[in-house]
Amino acid sequence: MNVALPSSVERLVEELSTSSGVAAVTLGGSRAIGVADATSDWDLGVFYRGTPDLSVVSAIGELHPPGSWGRFMNGGAWLEIDGHRVDVLLRDLETVEHWSDRARSGDYEVDQLLGHIAGFPSYTLLAEVALSPVLAGRLDIDPSFPDQLASVAVWRWEFQRDFSIDYARKMEKRGNQVGVIGNLARAVMEEGHRRACSSHQWVLNEKRLLQSTDLASINLEPSGGSSELIDRVERALLDQTAS
């Protein structure tokens, strides 16, 4: 994939790629998957081993060091360079390789991260490799969607979806409308993940998950009361003709 980077972003990529410990720099986010607009950020994945030299990043803005954003999101920075918003996302290659290997055997974990309703599955690290073109350096990781992961994840996301719907009913009986909406929103996202895995479709986050899995029309407006809302959402999620 040939990507025309702004000159200032291109310089940053070059400087990062020659920094100690950095194995590869990739383009991520909406620009990587071809849905960006003029306001989109430039997301740069920085894959490293050991203790990388990130002085080029800290010289521009605040650096959140490796591990400060958790075991999966790791760390990074939100920068502005010559009017361009640039997100630097750090990825420890040892961690990426570990969870990619586990994904190939159908094993994964889900962390509850900010901005994620259903959570962040560990196999997203492999999805990033699959969907992010390498701008500099090299990544020797098989980016294909593992059949074993699809088999296991479809069952797990289906179980979680059904559990969330059942819990929405418990909240409805207690008159907890916030709990009803929250659990139904989670169930919709879980069904989105299930459908994505069923079709061997990589997902980076939940921003476009519903559109890409034909669930964007789901309406959580409780116009007919909480009980009617639960039944309506459940019917929509279980409609196999839409999957």
N, C-alpha and C positions, 0 to 999 in steps of 0.2 A: 504494500500500500504506500503510494507516494503522497506525503502530506506536506502541504505548503505551510510552514510555520512562520509566524512573525519573526523578524530578524533577532529581536531581543530574546524571544523564547528559544530560538534555535541556538543562540549563544549559550543559554543556560543549559540546554541539553548537551552541548559539546563539553562544557566545563564539568558537568556532572559525570558524563561518561568517562572522563579521564581522571576522576577523583579516586583515590585509594579505596578499595573495597567494593566499588560499584561494578556490578556485572552487566547491567542493562538498564536502559531508560525506555519506557514505553509510553504510548499515548492512550489515555483511558477516557472514560466517561462518554458523553454524547458525541464528541468529535470522533471517537474511535468507531462508534457504531453508525455514524452517518446521519444523526438526527439533530445536529447542532444548529443553532441560529447565531445571529451576530452578537448576541449577548452571552453566549455560552463561555464558561471558563475553559482554560487549557489545563487538563488533568495530566500530570506526569507521574507515572509509576517509576519509582527508583528501587530496583532490585539489587540487594547487596549481600555480601557475606562478611561475617566478623563484625568489626567496628569500622564503619565507613567514615570517610572524611566528608563532612557535610558543611564545611566552612563556606562554600559558595552560596549555600542557602541562607545560613545565619547572617551572612554579610548583607543580605537583601531585606530580610524580615525575621520575625520571631520563629524560631525552630522548636517544634515539639519533638524531643528526641525519641529514638526507638523505644517502644514499649509504653510510652506515655498515653497512648490512645487505646491500650488494651492488646490482647494477644493476637487478634486478627487485623484490626485497623492499624495497629502499630504506632505510627507517628507521622509527622510531616509538617507542612506549613501552608498558610494561605498568603500568597504574595500578590503584589501589583507591580508589574514591570512595564514601563512605557505605556501605561493605560490599559494593559492586558491583565486580567485576573488569572493567576496561575496557581493551581493547587498541586502541591508536591506530596505524594503519598508514598511513604516508605514501606518496603516489603522485604522482610528477611527471607532470603532464598531457602535457608534451612527449614523455616516454618512452612513456606509455600510448598516445598518438595514433600515434607512430612504429610501435610493435609491432602495434597494431591494423590499421594500413594494410598492414603486411607480412603479417599473418594473412589479410587479404582477398585477397591475391595468392597465398596458399598457402605463404608463407615463414615459417619460425619457427626458433628455436634453443632448446636445452634446457640449463639450468644444473643442476649437481649441488648441491642445497641441503640443509641439515640437515633431517631429517624426511621427505625425499622419496626413495623407493627408486628409482623410474624417472627421477626428475628433475623439474624445474620448467619446463614449456614456456612460452615467451614469450607465447603466445596466452592464457595464464591471465589476463593483465592485461585482455584484452577480456572474458574470462569474468567477471571481477569486476564490470565495468561492467554486464554483462548480468544478473547475478544479485543485485546489491546495490541496493536501493531508495535513492533520493536523499532524505535527510532535510532538507537545506538546500542552496541553490544550484542549479546546473544543469550537466549534462554533455551536450554535443552530440556524442555518439559513437553510431554505429549499432551496436546490441547483437546483431544477428542473426548466426547461425552461418554463415560463408561456405562456399559449396559448394566453392570451390577449396581451402580449408583442409581440408575433410573428405576430398577426393580425395587430396591429398598426404599428410596425416597418417596416414590408414589404411594406406597403403603403407609409410610410414616406421616406424610402430609395429610393423607386422607383421614387417618386416625385423629390427628390434631384438629382437623377441620370439624369432624363430627363431635369431638369433645368440646370445642368452643361453642358450637351450636347448642349442645346440651346445657352448657353452663349459662348461655344466654337465657334459656328457659328458666333455670334456677333463679337468675337475677330478676326475671320478669315476675316470678311468683313473690319475690320480696319487694316488688315495686321499685327496683333499682334501674331506672331508665339508662343512666350512664353505663352501668354494667352490661345492659343489653346491647347498646350500640357498640361498646368497646369490644365485646366478645364476637359480635357479628362482623365487625370490621376485620378482626383478626381471622375469622373463619374465611372471609372472602380472600384475603391475602394468602392464606394457607392453601385454598383451592387453586389460586393462581400458581403457586409454587408446584402443586401437584401436577397441574396441566403442563407446566413448563418441563418438568422432569419426564412426564409421560411422552412428550414429543422430543426429548433429548435437546431441549432448548436452554442454552446458558442464560442466566439472569445475573446482572450486576447488582441491582438493588430493586426496591419496590416502586420507583418513580413511574415506570411504564409497564409494570407487571400486569396490571389489569387490561390495558389496551392490547398487549401482546398475547393475552390468553382469552380474549373475547369475553371479558368480565366487566368492561368499562360501563356497561349499562345498568349495573347493579345499583339499586336505589335504597338508601338506608333511611329515607324519610318515613317516620312512623305515622303515616296519615290515617291508618286504620287501627291504631293502637299497637302496643308492644307485641302481643301474641300474634296478630296478623302479620306484623313485620318479620318476625322470626320464621313463620311458615313461608312467607313469600321469598325470603332470602334462601331458606333451605331448598325450596323447589328450584330456584334459579341455579344454585350451586350443584344440585344433584341431576340437573338436566343433562344427560349424557350426549344429547344431540348437539350441545354447544361446546363440547370438549374436543 
